[in-house]
Amino acid sequence: MVQSTLYNGPRERDARRMTVFEEFKKIPRLRRDCIITEKIDGTNAQIFIGEDGEFLTGSRSRWITPEDDNYGFARWAQEHKTELLQLGPGRHFGEWWGLGIQRNYGAPDKRFSLFNTGRWNEKSPPPACCLVVPVLYIGLFTSTAVDDAISLLKTKGSQAIPYMKPEGVVVFQTAGRSYWKQTIEKDDEPKSLHKEV
């Protein structure tokens, strides 16, 4: 004899939804390779290039246009669109920095530095209108490697441009594909408690 299952309304439906199994994600190993780059103090920017040639520009949190811009990045990207299309399809994240943005770095103009140091490097340079964030270390992750990168910036200054007040470092942990940052000043304070100069 087959028993029939009766449906007892919304309460039973909600209980079934809450009991859906959720797998715990694998935890990546900490002591794996990492890439430590200089954290440039500007504003986050992105270029999206679709397979069909669609071309969009964005800030960290929204799409931008020359009419609704973020420190002139969308306007600059439109002016350099032909070159930027050489980046190829995908999302290309970077820092828009320099003249009039955050620390300024004493730069005479604004610049776009790509984050993806694995794709854009000396062997595979980006389009001429783009830079790449400076790589300070590649190798096994250790807190000493991070401390050494911070020490380098404190004593030698920014590796992006001659400037003695760099912001800090970004650590890309390759196994977890995650980013972490450490600033030279006020690293233990939430960003909301201070305004960068």
C-alpha positions as CSV (number, residue, x, y, z in Angstrom):
1,M,0.0,0.0,0.0
2,V,1.4,3.4,-1.0
3,Q,0.9,6.2,1.5
4,S,0.0,9.6,0.0
5,T,1.8,12.7,1.2
6,L,-0.6,15.5,2.2
7,Y,0.4,19.1,1.7
8,N,-0.4,21.1,4.8
9,G,0.0,24.6,3.4
10,P,2.6,27.4,3.7
11,R,4.0,26.3,7.0
12,E,5.1,22.9,5.6
13,R,6.4,24.5,2.4
14,D,8.6,27.0,4.5
15,A,9.9,24.1,6.7
16,R,11.0,22.2,3.6
17,R,12.7,25.2,2.1
18,M,14.7,25.8,5.3
19,T,15.9,22.2,5.4
20,V,17.6,22.3,2.0
21,F,21.1,21.0,2.5
22,E,23.9,23.6,2.1
23,E,27.4,22.3,1.6
24,F,30.2,23.9,3.6
25,K,32.7,25.3,1.2
26,K,36.3,23.9,1.1
27,I,38.7,26.1,3.0
28,P,41.8,27.1,1.0
29,R,45.2,26.6,2.6
30,L,46.9,29.8,3.9
31,R,50.5,28.9,3.2
32,R,50.2,29.0,-0.6
33,D,51.5,31.5,-3.1
34,C,50.4,35.1,-3.0
35,I,51.1,38.2,-4.9
36,I,51.6,41.4,-3.0
37,T,51.1,44.6,-4.9
38,E,51.1,48.3,-3.9
39,K,47.7,49.6,-2.9
40,I,47.4,52.9,-4.8
41,D,45.1,55.5,-3.2
42,G,42.8,56.5,-5.9
43,T,39.3,55.3,-6.8
44,N,38.3,51.8,-8.0
45,A,37.4,51.6,-11.7
46,Q,36.5,48.9,-14.2
47,I,36.1,48.4,-17.9
48,F,33.7,45.8,-19.2
49,I,34.1,44.6,-22.7
50,G,31.4,42.2,-24.0
51,E,31.9,39.4,-26.6
52,D,29.8,41.6,-28.9
53,G,32.1,44.6,-28.4
54,E,29.8,46.2,-25.7
55,F,31.9,48.8,-23.8
56,L,31.0,49.9,-20.3
57,T,32.8,51.8,-17.5
58,G,32.2,51.5,-13.8
59,S,33.3,52.6,-10.4
60,R,33.5,50.2,-7.5
61,S,29.8,50.2,-7.0
62,R,28.0,51.4,-10.2
63,W,28.1,51.9,-13.9
64,I,29.3,55.4,-14.9
65,T,29.2,57.5,-18.1
66,P,30.9,60.8,-19.1
67,E,27.7,62.5,-18.0
68,D,27.6,60.8,-14.6
69,D,31.3,60.2,-14.0
70,N,33.7,59.3,-11.2
71,Y,36.8,61.7,-11.3
72,G,36.6,61.7,-15.2
73,F,37.3,57.9,-15.6
74,A,34.3,57.3,-18.0
75,R,35.3,60.3,-20.2
76,W,39.0,59.1,-20.3
77,A,37.9,55.6,-21.2
78,Q,35.7,56.8,-24.0
79,E,38.7,58.9,-25.3
80,H,40.9,55.8,-25.2
81,K,38.3,53.2,-26.3
82,T,40.2,52.0,-29.3
83,E,43.2,51.2,-27.2
84,L,41.2,49.8,-24.3
85,L,39.4,47.3,-26.6
86,Q,42.7,45.6,-26.8
87,L,42.2,44.4,-23.3
88,G,39.7,41.8,-24.8
89,P,36.3,40.6,-23.6
90,G,35.8,40.5,-19.8
91,R,35.9,42.7,-16.7
92,H,39.1,44.7,-16.2
93,F,39.5,46.1,-12.7
94,G,42.0,48.7,-11.7
95,E,42.7,51.9,-9.8
96,W,42.1,55.4,-11.3
97,W,44.5,57.7,-9.6
98,G,46.7,60.8,-9.8
99,L,45.9,64.5,-10.2
100,G,42.9,65.5,-8.1
101,I,42.1,62.0,-6.7
102,Q,42.7,61.1,-3.1
103,R,46.5,61.4,-2.3
104,N,47.3,62.8,-5.9
105,Y,50.8,61.2,-5.7
106,G,52.2,64.4,-7.2
107,A,51.2,63.1,-10.6
108,P,50.7,65.6,-13.4
109,D,47.7,63.7,-14.7
110,K,45.3,60.8,-14.0
111,R,46.3,57.2,-14.6
112,F,44.6,53.8,-14.8
113,S,46.6,50.9,-13.3
114,L,45.2,47.4,-13.8
115,F,45.0,44.9,-10.9
116,N,45.5,41.6,-12.8
117,T,49.3,41.2,-12.6
118,G,49.0,37.6,-13.8
119,R,47.7,38.7,-17.2
120,W,49.3,42.1,-17.6
121,N,53.1,42.2,-17.0
122,E,56.4,42.7,-18.9
123,K,55.8,39.6,-21.1
124,S,52.2,40.6,-21.8
125,P,52.0,44.4,-21.6
126,P,48.6,46.2,-21.4
127,P,47.5,48.8,-23.9
128,A,49.8,51.9,-23.9
129,C,47.2,54.0,-22.0
130,C,47.2,51.6,-19.0
131,L,49.6,50.8,-16.3
132,V,49.7,47.8,-13.9
133,V,49.9,48.0,-10.1
134,P,53.5,47.5,-8.9
135,V,54.3,44.0,-7.8
136,L,56.3,43.9,-4.5
137,Y,56.4,40.2,-3.9
138,I,55.4,36.8,-5.4
139,G,55.8,33.7,-3.4
140,L,54.7,31.8,-0.4
141,F,52.4,33.8,1.8
142,T,53.9,34.8,5.1
143,S,53.2,37.7,7.4
144,T,57.0,38.5,7.1
145,A,56.5,39.0,3.3
146,V,53.7,41.5,4.0
147,D,55.8,43.3,6.6
148,D,58.7,43.5,4.2
149,A,56.5,44.9,1.5
150,I,55.2,47.6,3.9
151,S,58.8,48.3,5.0
152,L,59.9,48.8,1.4
153,L,57.1,51.3,0.8
154,K,57.9,53.2,4.0
155,T,61.6,53.5,3.2
156,K,61.6,53.8,-0.7
157,G,58.1,55.3,-1.2
158,S,55.6,54.4,-3.9
159,Q,56.8,52.0,-6.6
160,A,54.2,53.5,-9.0
161,I,55.6,57.0,-9.0
162,P,58.2,58.9,-6.9
163,Y,56.1,59.7,-3.8
164,M,57.0,59.1,-0.2
165,K,53.5,58.7,1.3
166,P,52.2,55.5,-0.3
167,E,49.0,53.9,1.1
168,G,49.8,50.3,1.6
169,V,49.6,46.8,0.1
170,V,47.1,44.4,-1.4
171,V,47.7,40.7,-0.9
172,F,46.1,38.3,-3.4
173,Q,46.0,34.9,-1.9
174,T,46.0,32.6,-5.0
175,A,44.6,29.4,-3.4
176,G,41.5,31.2,-2.0
177,R,41.4,33.8,-4.9
178,S,40.8,36.4,-2.3
179,Y,42.2,39.9,-1.7
180,W,43.4,41.4,1.6
181,K,44.8,44.8,2.3
182,Q,47.1,46.5,4.9
183,T,47.6,50.2,5.0
184,I,50.7,51.9,6.3
185,E,48.7,54.3,8.5
186,K,45.6,53.7,10.6
187,D,45.3,50.1,9.5
188,D,43.6,49.0,12.7
189,E,40.9,51.7,12.4
190,P,37.7,51.3,10.2
191,K,37.9,53.6,7.2
192,S,34.8,55.4,8.4
193,L,36.7,56.9,11.3
194,H,39.2,58.8,9.2
195,K,39.4,60.6,5.9
196,E,42.4,59.9,3.8
197,V,44.4,63.0,2.7
